[in-house]
Every structure is written in structure tokens, then in C-alpha cells.
Amino acid sequence: MSDPILQLKNIRKNFDTFEAIKDISLDIREGEFLTIVGPSGSGKTTLIRLMVGMDEPSSGEIWLRDERIDKLPANKRPTCMVFQSLALFPHRSVGENIEFPLKIRGVDLQVRRQKALELLELLRLPQSYHGKRIHECSGGERQRVALARALAFDPEILFFDEPLSALDYRLRKTLEKELKALHEKTGKTFVYITHSLEEAMVMSDRIAIMKAGVFEQIDPAREIYSRPVSRFVAEFMGEVNLIPFKIAGKVLTSPGEIMLSKSVTSDISGQLKKANASCGTIVVRPEFVAFGKGQAADFSVEGRVLQDYELGSRIQYEVEAAGLGLVTIEKLRMDMFDGKPGDQCTLSWAMSDCHLIVGE
């Protein structure tokens, strides 16, 4: 595990009486791809502005290796930001845009041109684009030019403020993969903010989920998806079924007419008692819920299929389960439900495919 390149220590940011960032501490590892996600108003844009130097924290410290930088202006920091708007110069050519950071540093013309050509190749653009005007470039090409210009700064950390949000779906998916490959090629530290969970899960080494100015969870995508620490994280990370349990006296109770195996009843009760909690929530993702009752099923419930939705390679079902309300199920086409909306069904799943959130 690499050492931290950027450290946030007890960072707060207030706007008059509103506290946008609440005592956040974070270590960003050198060379990692960290993505910050969260709903609108969670504080992610404010946080990245503090890290890049566009705003100063109300309190706390920001360290770049052994140097404290929270009072250092953005133009004095070895970092660079790629904005959603890209902020390219429309009156300059592609090459002039890429070379701009080098020009303001006084780098020789021939050296600038050679560097620009190298960056065009790295970003998979033809060298002939060096003289092309920005308005002649497509959205994806402009995105690549903005990335090349940012890399021309040779920053230690590259920050991204939702740079793909204005692009169409197919182009966005292509550029997600290219950004991941670019990160691997350059070895730079990438810090990225987005509303898109798909972007975060495809590209990131770690994902930091924000809510109301604090981090709810920071982990690799697989860990957050499989083992969310709260109902908020579970619901934020895609479709999910949440089933509450509680201990009444010595008896474990659950909603509806769900059937539990004796072993799983003992397991849930033991986990709750160990944590000195009287309630908890089982998290089961839609892909782990089966139609029919398998031999390994720890949970089962009767229901009725309300609707099915085509999702390309997958089909999503909404089932009204007895006393549980709606249960969401997703299956590959080869495993689709042998029936139609309105039909009765049995649902089941295994405890090994679940996660228990204690105290919620």
C-alpha cells in the first residue's frame, strides 16, 4: 500500500451559518484513483474545491506529502483540475490548448510542440489534430484535449469535476475505460467526483460516499456494494432489498410471512446480541434472489410477480411478497422467470449472499 500523497485533517467549511463540510479527515494514496460520490448537496464539489485550492477551509489542515498547502493558492499547487465545462480556448488550436501550460512557463516552442504531439498520441488523437480548431472537434475529442492539457501541467494530482456528465451514454462508457487506462499508464493520482455510480465502480480503486458533509463509507467498489455500512449506502449503491429484523424479548421477529432456517435465525440473533443491538437490516441484492426454493435457501417467501422490465442482457422483476412489500429481482435472460406478470411465485435466497447492518 502506497503512502498518502494528500492528507485532509479535520477539515471544516462553513458558508455563514451553514456547515458544508463537517470535520472530514482523509488520506489519499499516491497513484490511486479515488472517486467521491454523493447526492446533490452532500458537499463533494465543496470538498474538491478545497483540495485543489479554489477555496480555503474554515478550519483544519491539508498536507501534500510534508508541506501544508491549505493556505496555498491553486496556481501555486502541483495539481490540476479538469472541469465539466472543459474550459478550452475556442480561438486556439488543439496544439495551442495543450501547449498553453508549457507556454506560460516559458518552455521553448519546439519542446512544447513535441510534448503536445506525445500527449495527443497518449490520448489516442492523430498528430494531425495539432493544428485543428477546437470548434471542429467532437465532444469526445474535446474531452481528450482537456485531459492532454491537464497532463501538460505535469501535476502530481489530477482532479476531475464530473467531466463526462454532458456526453452521450456510449461515448461516456468509452471514455470511462480510457480514463482508467490513462491512470494506469501515467501512474498519476486521480481524484474524481461524479453523480454516476457506474463511472465510480468502473474506474476507481476506492470510492468515498458522502452524505451531508461527511463520509459514510470509503472502500473499494466491491466492498461497498457487498458490505454497506448503512441503509443510505446500501440504497445509494444501486437496487437493493432491505429487510428489517428486531429482537423482542428473546424472539427474533421479521416483517410479513418470510420463513427463516433455524441456523440463520440463530446467526442473526447472535450478531445483534454481540453488537448489543435490538434491531438490524438484512441487505440482499436483486441478483441473489431466486425464483423457487433451492436446497441452500435460508430465507423464503411467497409472492406475486407484478411487472418485468427489459434491461438488455438482464430482466428485472418486481414481486409483491407476502407482508414484505416490493422485492426486486434481476436475472440474466437465460435464467428468466418461467411465467408472466400476475403469476404466483416463491422467492428464496441464502444468508451467505446477504449482509447484516446492525442497529438500522
For each residue, the residues with C-beta under 8 A, 3 or more apart:
1: 29
2: 5 29 30 31 32
3: 29 30
4: 7 27 28 29 30
5: 2 28 29 30 31 64 65 156 157 189
6: 27 28 51 62 63 64 157 189 191
7: 4 25 26 27 28 61 62 63
8: 11 24 25 26 27 50 51 60 61 62
9: 25 60 61 62 63
10: 23 24 25 59 60 61
11: 8 21 23 24 25 47 50 57 59 60 61 62
12: 19 21 22 23 24 57 58 59 60
13: 19 20 21 43 46 47 50 55 57 58
14: 17 18 19 20 58
15: 18 20
16:
17: 14
18: 14 15
19: 12 13 14 22 213
20: 13 14 15 43 46 213
21: 11 12 13 24 43 46 47 50 57 213
22: 12 19 212 213 214
23: 10 11 12 60 214
24: 8 10 11 12 21 47 60 213 214 215
25: 7 8 9 10 11
26: 7 8 208 215 218
27: 4 6 7 8
28: 4 5 6 7 32 34 157 189 191
29: 1 2 3 4 5 32 34 189 205
30: 2 3 4 5 189
31: 2 5 187 188 189
32: 2 28 29 189 190 205 206
33: 180 183 190 192 203 204 205 206
34: 28 29 189 190 191 192 204 205 206 207 208
35: 191 192 193 194 199 200 203 204 206 207 208
36: 44 47 48 191 192 193 194 207 208 210
37: 44 193 194 195 196 197 200 207 208 209 210 236
38: 42 43 44 209 210 211 236
39: 42 195 211 236
40: 195
41: 212
42: 38 39 210 211 212 213
43: 13 20 21 38 46 47 210 212 213 214
44: 36 37 38 47 48 193 210
45: 48 49 161 193
46: 13 20 21 43 49 50 55
47: 11 13 21 24 36 43 44 50 51 210
48: 36 44 45 51 52 81 159 161 191 193
49: 45 46 52 54 55
50: 8 11 13 21 46 47 53 54 55 56 57 62 70
51: 6 8 47 48 62 79 157 159 191
52: 48 49 74 77 79 81 159
53: 50 69 72 73 74 75 76 77 79
54: 49 50 74 81
55: 13 46 49 50
56: 50 70 71
57: 11 12 13 21 50 60 62 70
58: 12 13 14
59: 10 11 12
60: 8 9 10 11 12 23 24 57 70
61: 7 8 9 10 11 68 70
62: 6 7 8 9 11 50 51 57 68 69 70
63: 6 7 9 66 67 68 69
64: 5 6 67 69 77 78 156 157
65: 5
66: 63
67: 63 64
68: 61 62 63 71
69: 53 62 63 64 72 77
70: 50 56 57 60 61 62
71: 56 68
72: 53 69 76 77
73: 53 76 77
74: 52 53 54 77 79 81
75: 53
76: 53 72 73
77: 52 53 64 69 72 73 74
78: 64 155 156 157
79: 51 52 53 74 155 156 157 158 159
80: 150 153 155 157 158 159
81: 48 52 54 74 150 159 160 161
82: 86 146 147 150 158 159 160 161 163
83: 86 87 146 161 163
84: 161 162 163 165 166
85:
86: 82 83 142 143 145 146 163
87: 83 146
88: 92 97 134 142 145 146 149
89: 92 96 97 100 134
90: 134 135
91:
92: 88 89 96 97 100 134
93: 96 97 130 131 132 133 134
94: 97 98 120 125 129 130 131 132 133 134 137 145
95: 98 99 113 116 120 129 130 131
96: 89 92 93 99 100
97: 88 89 92 93 94 100 134 145 149
98: 94 95 115 116 119 120 145 148 149 152
99: 95 96 102 103 112 113 115 116 152
100: 89 92 96 97 103 104 149 152
101: 104 105 149 152 153
102: 99 105 107 111 112 115 152
103: 99 100 106 107 112
104: 100 101
105: 101 102
106: 103
107: 102 103 111 112 115
108: 111 112
109: 112 113
110: 113 114
111: 102 107 108 114 115
112: 99 102 103 107 108 109 115 116
113: 95 99 109 110 116 117 130
114: 110 111 117 118
115: 98 99 102 107 111 112 118 119 152
116: 95 98 99 112 113 119 120 130 148 152
117: 113 114 120 121 127 130
118: 114 115 121 122
119: 98 115 116 122 123 148 151 152
120: 94 95 98 116 117 123 125 126 127 129 130 148
121: 117 118 124 125 127
122: 118 119 148 151 182 185 186
123: 119 120 144 145 147 148 178 182
124: 121 144 178
125: 94 120 121 129 141 144 145 148
126: 120 129
127: 117 120 121 130
128: 131 132
129: 94 95 120 125 126 132 137 141
130: 93 94 95 113 116 117 120 127
131: 93 94 95 128
132: 93 94 128 129 136 137
133: 93 94 136 137
134: 88 89 90 92 93 94 97 137 142 145
135: 90
136: 132 133
137: 94 129 132 133 134 141 142 145
138: 141 142
139: 142 143 166 167 168 171
140: 143 144 167 171 174 175
141: 125 129 137 138 144 145
142: 86 88 134 137 138 139 145 146
143: 86 139 140 146 147 163 164 167 175
144: 123 124 125 140 141 147 148 178
145: 86 88 94 97 98 123 125 134 137 141 142 148 149
146: 82 83 86 87 88 142 143 149 150 163
147: 82 123 143 144 150 151 179 182
148: 98 116 119 120 122 123 125 144 145 151 152
149: 88 97 98 100 101 145 146 152 153
150: 80 81 82 146 147 153 155 158
151: 119 122 147 148 154 155 158 186 188
152: 98 99 100 101 102 115 116 119 148 149
153: 80 101 149 150
154: 151
155: 78 79 80 150 151 158 188
156: 5 64 78 79 188 189
157: 5 6 28 51 64 78 79 80 188 189 190 191
158: 79 80 82 150 151 155 188 189 190 191
159: 48 51 52 79 80 81 82 191 192
160: 81 82 163 190 191 192 193 194
161: 45 48 81 82 83 84 193
162: 84 165 193 194 195
163: 82 83 84 86 143 146 160
164: 143 167 172 175 176 194 196 199
165: 84 162 194 195 196
166: 84 139
167: 139 140 143 164 171 172 175
168: 139 171 172
169: 172 173
170: 173 174
171: 139 140 167 168 174 175
172: 164 167 168 169 175 176 196 199
173: 169 170 176 177
174: 140 170 171 177 178
175: 140 143 164 167 171 172 178 179
176: 164 172 173 179 180 198 199 202 203
177: 173 174 180 181 202
178: 123 124 144 174 175 181 182
179: 147 175 176 182 183 190 203
180: 33 176 177 183 184 202 203
181: 177 178 184 185
182: 122 123 147 178 179 185 186
183: 33 179 180 186 187 188 190 203
184: 180 181 187
185: 122 181 182
186: 122 151 182 183
187: 31 183 184
188: 31 151 155 156 157 158 183
189: 5 6 28 29 30 31 32 34 156 157 158
190: 32 33 34 157 158 160 179 183
191: 6 28 34 35 36 48 51 157 158 159 160
192: 33 34 35 36 159 160 199 200 203 204
193: 35 36 37 44 45 48 160 161 162
194: 35 36 37 160 162 164 165 199 200
195: 37 39 40 162 165
196: 37 164 165 172 199 200
197: 37 200 201 236 237 238
198: 176 201 202
199: 35 164 172 176 192 194 196 202 203
200: 35 37 192 194 196 197 203 204 207 221
201: 197 198 204 207 221 225
202: 176 177 180 198 199
203: 33 35 176 179 180 183 192 199 200
204: 33 34 35 192 200 201 207 220 221
205: 29 32 33 34 220
206: 32 33 34 35 218 219 220
207: 34 35 36 37 200 201 204 218 219 220 221 224
208: 26 34 35 36 37 215 217 218
209: 37 38 215 216 217 218 224 233 236 237
210: 36 37 38 42 43 44 47 213 214 215 216
211: 38 39 42 214 216 232
212: 22 41 42 43
213: 19 20 21 22 24 42 43 210
214: 22 23 24 43 210 211
215: 24 26 208 209 210 218
216: 209 210 211 229 230 232 233
217: 208 209 224 228 229 230 233
218: 26 206 207 208 209 215
219: 206 207 223 224 227
220: 204 205 206 207 223 224
221: 200 201 204 207 224 225
222: 225 226
223: 219 220 226 227
224: 207 209 217 219 220 221 227 228 233 237
225: 201 221 222 228 237 238 285
226: 222 223 355
227: 219 223 224 355
228: 217 224 225 231 233 234 237 283 355 357
229: 216 217 233 357
230: 216 217 233 234 357 360
231: 228 234 235 242 281 357 360
232: 211 216 235 236
233: 209 216 217 224 228 229 230 236 237
234: 228 230 231 237 240 242 281 283 357
235: 231 232 240 242
236: 37 38 39 197 209 232 233
237: 197 209 224 225 228 233 234 240
238: 197 225 285
239: 285 286 316 328 330
240: 234 235 237 283 284 285 286 328
241: 283 284 285 286 289 327 328
242: 231 234 235 281 282 283
243: 254 255 258 281 282 284 324
244: 254 255 279 280 281 282
245: 252 253 254 268 272 279 280 281 282
246: 252 253 278 279 280
247: 250 251 252 253 269 272 273 278 279
248: 251 253
249:
250: 247
251: 247 248
252: 245 246 247 260 265 268 269 272
253: 245 246 247 248
254: 243 244 245 258 260
255: 243 244 258 323 324
256: 301 321 322 323 324 325
257: 301 302 322 323
258: 243 254 255 299 300 301 321 322 323 324
259: 299 300 301
260: 252 254 264 265 268 298 299
261: 264 265 297 298 299 351
262: 265 266
263: 266 267 298 351
264: 260 261 267 268 298 299 351
265: 252 260 261 262 268 269
266: 262 263 269 270
267: 263 264 270 271 351
268: 245 252 260 264 265 271 272 280 282 356
269: 247 252 265 266 272 273
270: 266 267 273 274
271: 267 268 274 275 280 356 358
272: 245 247 252 268 269 275 277 278 279 280 358
273: 247 269 270 276 277
274: 270 271
275: 271 272 358 359
276: 273
277: 272 273 280 358 359
278: 246 247 272
279: 244 245 246 247 272 359 360
280: 244 245 246 268 271 272 277 356 357 358 359 360
281: 231 234 242 243 244 245 356 357 360
282: 242 243 244 245 268 299 354 355 356 357
283: 228 234 240 241 242 354 355 356 357
284: 240 241 243 288 289 299 349 353 354
285: 225 238 239 240 241 288 353
286: 239 240 241 289 316 328 329 330
287: 330 331
288: 284 285 349 350 353 354
289: 241 284 286 327 328 329 347 348 349
290: 294 297 347 348 349
291: 329 331 337 338 345 346 347
292: 345 346 348
293: 297 300 346 348
294: 290 297 348 350
295:
296: 350
297: 261 290 293 294 300 348 349 350
298: 260 261 263 264 349 350 351
299: 258 259 260 261 264 282 284 348 349 350 351 354
300: 258 259 293 297 346 347 348
301: 256 257 258 259 321 322 323 324 327 346 347 348
302: 257 321 322 344 345 346 347
303: 319 320 321 322 324 327 344 345 346 347
304: 319 320 342 343 344 345
305: 308 317 318 319 337 339 340 341 342 343 345
306: 318 319 320 326 341
307: 317 318 341
308: 305 315 316 317 318 337 341
309: 315 316 317 318
310: 315
311: 314 315 316 330
312:
313: 332 333
314: 311 330 331 332 333
315: 308 309 310 311 330 331 332 333 336 337
316: 239 286 308 309 311 328 329 330
317: 305 307 308 309 328 329 330 331 337
318: 305 306 307 308 309 326 327 328
319: 303 304 305 306 326 327 328 329 345 347
320: 303 304 306 325 326 327
321: 256 258 301 302 303 324 325 326 327 347
322: 256 257 258 301 302 303
323: 255 256 257 258 301
324: 243 255 256 258 301 303 321 327
325: 256 320 321
326: 306 318 319 320 321
327: 241 289 301 303 318 319 320 321 324 347
328: 239 240 241 286 289 316 317 318 319
329: 286 289 291 316 317 319 337 347
330: 239 286 287 311 314 315 316 317
331: 287 291 314 315 317 335 336 337
332: 313 314 315 335 336
333: 313 314 315 336
334:
335: 331 332
336: 315 331 332 333
337: 291 305 308 315 317 329 331 343 345
338: 291
339: 305 343 345
340: 305 343
341: 305 306 307 308
342: 304 305
343: 304 305 337 339 340
344: 302 303 304
345: 291 292 302 303 304 305 319 337 339
346: 291 292 293 300 301 302 303
347: 289 290 291 300 301 302 303 319 321 327 329
348: 289 290 292 293 294 297 299 300 301
349: 284 288 289 290 297 298 299 353 354
350: 288 294 296 297 298 299 353 354
351: 261 263 264 267 298 299 354
352:
353: 284 285 288 349 350
354: 282 283 284 288 299 349 350 351
355: 226 227 228 282 283
356: 268 271 280 281 282 283
357: 228 229 230 231 234 280 281 282 283 360
358: 271 272 275 277 280
359: 275 277 279 280
360: 230 231 279 280 281 357
